[in-house]
Amino acid sequence: MKWKDLDSTFENEIKKKPTPNYIIVYLGANDLVKSKELIENIKCSFLRIKVFAPDIRIIWSDILPRLYWHGTLRPKLIEISRKRVNCAVRSFMMQEDLYFMRYPSIKSSESNSFRHDGTHLSDVGIGIFLNNIQAALETFKLNIDKVFPPEH
């Protein structure tokens, strides 16, 4: 899925189902070529969701690193773009009093977190990813912090 599909998908799903307490948005890795445009689209989408469904707590999930970025001849530029997008969105989320989660335990230097394609998470990586989400939701639900893991 690409970022351009989020707004319509969200609106369609929210009409069909009961309103959730939280929505975790893990999206954007396939749009990193145009990072400035992606950052603006993310901000606009989150502001739309806040207006359309003000009771939903929006959680930004950092775009994960990869061992290999398919479809690019300049993977280092995509990695820089990924970091830039994550940083800009985190800053926006703090400014808007929204939630975000990071994954410091998932590093592109640790190949056991990824499948052989270098893009998708392995069972180990998925375990780390899901444990992180669970801990983040517990932190957010208990109003301990709006950032996970907490920044010290």
Buried (B, 14 or more C-beta within 10 A) or exposed (E): EEBEEBBEEBEEEBEEEEEEEEBBBBBBBEBBBEBEEBBEBBBEBBEBBBEEBEEBBBBBBBBBBBBEBEEBEEBEBBBEBBBBBBEBBBEBBBEEEBBBBBBEEBEBEBEEBBBEEBBEBBEEBEEBBEEBBEEBBEBBEEEEEBBBBEEE
